[in-house]
């Protein structure tokens, strides 16, 4: 679908921390697109400022915002606060996302024709494979973490894949770093600043609640890839713990979900990671399983603090 003069105006928020090369790549990728956002907002939470990187990108209207100490949801909220008044759509792009040709054009074409009750739409990450088999499905179903169906949030709070779709697909949740939202969504919602650091599960927590009153979709022709770097053993441990603590927080703050099913699902996720580590001789998965165990203890007995969710 071609764009008309009435195409919605897009602002893109990039929250980043101490990754200047990543920032250069994602800004270059945006500049190389056939259609540019009307505004790009870089929200820097790094130990050293990278304003000089932003200043080097002519041809894009780039605003620089400093937020320190950093946290992903806090940086996103700061980005929303700095969006121009005439903007219609706000996109959030991680600094390790790469766009395929005409991805932003395809996204804006989707929004130009989208129903008024559409709240958010994700780019289609094509470098993820959604594999499924009966053998793998049996233990997943037993632990309420079955991923047979795309884009669901199960009663356990487990979110199923939303990647590599073949056609525009309605879903119940959207990713945090490759998604465009209707600006009016932020008249009522903000990202929950309880989530610290990289904010695992913050995207599910935000999008699932918005999805109760708005349509959410993945746009098949708006293709992108996620270029993730190597993960250290220490990071695997930290991710494993945060994965469980934040999953429990999400479920506890959505009464339609089941905490008991979530706890059972957390045990299942821990068992899956441990099994992968043993079978594949991969210490990263073993460390993640140990982190899952620590997270299960912390998320069960520790207090749950809520702030900034609406």
ABEGO torsion letter per residue (X at the ends): XBBBAABBBBBBBBBBBGBAAAAAAAAAAAAABABBBABBBBBBABABBAAAAAAABBGBBBBBBBBOBBBAAAAAAAAAAABBAABABBBBBBAABBBBBGAAAAAAAAAAABBAABABBBBBBAABBBBBBAAAAAAAAAAGABAABBGBBBAAGBBBBABGBABBBBBABBBAAABBBBAAAAAABBBBAABBEAGBGAAAAAAAAAAAABBBBBBAABBBBBBBBBBBAAAAAAAAAAAAAAAAAAAAABAABBAAAAAAAAAAAAAAAAAAAAAAGBAAAAAAAAAAAAAAAAAAABBBBBBGAX
